Amino acid sequence: MTSITQRIAAELGVGEGQVRAAVELLDGGATVPFIARYRKEATGALDDAQLRGLEERLGYLRELEARRTAILDSVREQGKLDAGLEARIRQADTKARLEDLYLPFRQKRRTKAQTAREAGLGPLAETLLARPEQAPEAAARPFVDAGKGVADAEAALEGARAILIERFSEDAELVGSLRETTWQRGRLGAAVRKGKEAAGEKFADYFDFSEALTKLPSHRILALFRGEKEEVLDLAIGDAPGDAPAPNQPGWQELRIAKAFGIAERGRPGDRFLAETVRRAWRTKLKPALDTDLRARLWAVAEAGAVKVFAGNLRDLLLAAPAGPRPTLGLDPGYRTGVKVAVVDATGKVVATDTIYPHEPRRDWNGALVSLARLCRTHRVELIAIGNGTASRETDRLAAELVAKQPDLRLTKVMVSEAGASVYSASAYASAELPGLDVTLRGAVSIARRLQDPLAELVKIEPRAIGVGQYQHDLAEGKLARSLDAVVEDCVNGVGVDVNTASPPLLARVSGLTERVAGNIVVHRDANGPFRSRSGLKKVAGLGPKAYELAAGFLRIRGGDDPLDASGVHPEAYPVVRKILSATGQPIEALIGNGALLRGLDPKRFTDASFGLPTVTDILAELEKPGRDPRPAFRTATFQEGVETIRDLKPGLRLEGVVTNVAAFGAFVDIGVHQDGLVHISMLADRFVKDPREVVKPGDVVQVRVLEVDVARKRIALSMRSDDGAARPGRREEGRREERPAGGQPPASRAGGPSPQARPEPEGALAEALRRAAAGNRGSGGRDR
């Protein structure tokens, strides 16, 4: 039998030795970021994506093996394990196949078939199946026994039928064949429930709907299940039009069952009885069971797709360009309750707070300008971060006037997504981090800090609350959490962490560190001052040799005793650097950053038994740009003056905006009017786009053109195409319907709430499609004030 490592190697297209090495490292407690970065020789340079896939498959296949062992033990204990069955169980390559084989031996509640067997009707069932030339009633008469509960021949036949139905429905080969064929040929249909047309209008696209199971995209499956959950839609798995049987004729499923057991209509006395038995077996046992299996499979496909979308968007958001360590003023806009103001210094420390009331009802515009100017001048503010929620454009205009009237301050204003800020403000960590600060002001602090460093600030928020997912509230919490945690871990370790400034939540995401150890690092830092070297981390309580090995390479100490401690070179590889220094005759200060010299070195000269070519190559690259940040350079979008509300938009208007969210059907873009516009997948580029993330990601600054505006419904359709044909209906992929996740909660762009709706065309079909696609995305414009 193929081993787990052999199977994973075949699936990944890599050598079994690479997989074995990775499995050994994972079992030894190593993390994926550590293995991907510092154990390339062992794994043959498997990257983090391959390792994540390997880790997931390893878990599944080990669960499969554990279940296989349990099933073998159970059947063996029942005395029913023969060589053939054991071989089939050992060869089963999926959990579904294992369960099919185990079904006849599973402990179950008392069934009609079991009662019939106890009444001695097993031989009758076998006779009826093997000899259809007999008249069923005549064959049944000898089995009538009132003492056993078989009152007459009809009762005997019903008992025999129950035995045959159970036999048909527990045949592993038949069940597996029906399941796979139905998956490949079947369709999921939806119909509106009577009287639910008005209440369920957001699901209107699915009132009369049918699509092949294998072609249903993730968001559409989730929308359909949401519609069923909200009791608007009835869902059913059925045949494709070409497979549907004629009236009063058996379907292909019944014919397959009959063929599997040698049943055919030849005019014999028992043929009709057996045909009815097949029909009942399909309709009462097999179809309900298969529908349950296939719905679970659909859900798994949908969940995997949604998790992938969420994980990809989260990665892009976490790796967005940081503005850097610059004094920043954060503005959390609001009307009645005022605009909350917080100033943080270059390290993110809160140095001042205030509340101003430039908008309704107080309208203290000049007083607000005076207060902001004083704060900016006093604390030498360079950046103004404005939350993009309610009153954001009015507050942006206030900031613009401040910039214009105080040119000597050289201020730069930036609109910042405040998604999840309210979650952070009310969190236990925020209370501990900002104990003396009112909860209403903590959001302004978070807005300022996330401009300085999105990664460092967003790790303080539960990933689900950041609001860049698709139907995230419908997904299994465990699966989503594992995936998102892996994304955060990869991002944090890919960028590296300054151990002398990082918060406990950020440190806790470093390879090998737990929340307890992360807290201990901060306690040690506060008590003893900044760390001067990586080796000093060994004095932290709870940070043992293994944790140090896994974490040290990802922790940065800037301005410390050893310049290498600010780089991504692992301390275990410092001897390699010393060999390089010896060969070049240069001090470390002259070598670091000397690209011409480093690129001229042959990495093979410095390899040995411990450090191979991949590691030495990485070391030379790291020395050339030590501690380099993989994130892009900071850039801001400029919202057009005079375009502040949805009423200011006109078709044809060209604007600059920021991508706030990416879904399977397109991208949502903030253009500064409180409502994100939708760029449908067909409008993202002049070429055909299969996946929107090929073109855009959250945080991108993009140029868009307004296609259509629906003020009443707060819907905005945008295009990123360069030609004038962008307003025509989008291309349909292989005859499929447009991507329309009607109902539910597609992507959220603000404070974890739903994004605004959009529609693209003035002329009809696609407009209507996208209008429904965005259903459920009504923008709140931010958090409640």
ABEGO torsion letter per residue (X at the ends): XBBAAAAAAAAAGBBAAAAAAAAAAAAAGBBAAAAAAAAAAAAGGBBAAAAAAAAAAAAAAAAAAAAAAAAAAAAAAAGABBAAAAAAAAABABAAAAAAAAAAABBBBBBAAAAAAAAGAAAAAAAAAABAABBAAAAAAAABBAAAGBABAAAAAAAAAAAAAAAAAABAAAAAAAAAAAAAABBBBBBBBBGAAAAAAAAAAAABBBBBAAABBAAAAAAAAAAAAAGABBBBBBBBAAABBBBGBBBAAAAAAAAAAGBBBAGBAAAAAAAAAAAAAAAAAAAAAAAAAAAAAAAAAAAAAAAAAAAAAAAAAAABBBAEBBBBBBBBBBBAAEBBBBBBBAAGBBABBBBBBABOAAGBAAAAAAAAAAAAAAAGBABBBBBABBGAAAAAAAAAAAAAABAAAGBBBBBBBABGAAAAAABAAAAAABAABBAAAAAAAAAAAAAABAAAAAAABBAAAAGABBGAAABBAAAAAAAAAAAAAAAAAAAEBBAAABBAAAAAABBGBBAAAAAAAAAAAAAAEBBABAAAAAABBGBBAAAAAAAAAABBBBGBABAAAABABBAAAAAAAAAAAAAAGBBAAAABGBAAAAAABBAAAABBAABBAAAAAAAAAAAABBGBBABBBBBBBBBBBGBABAAABBBGBBBBBBBABBBAAEBBBBAGAGBBBBBBAAAABABBBABAAAABBBGBBBBBBBABBBAAAGBBBBBABABAAAABBBBBBGGBBBBBBBEEBBBBABGGBBBBBBBABAAGAAAAAAAAAABGABBAGEBBX
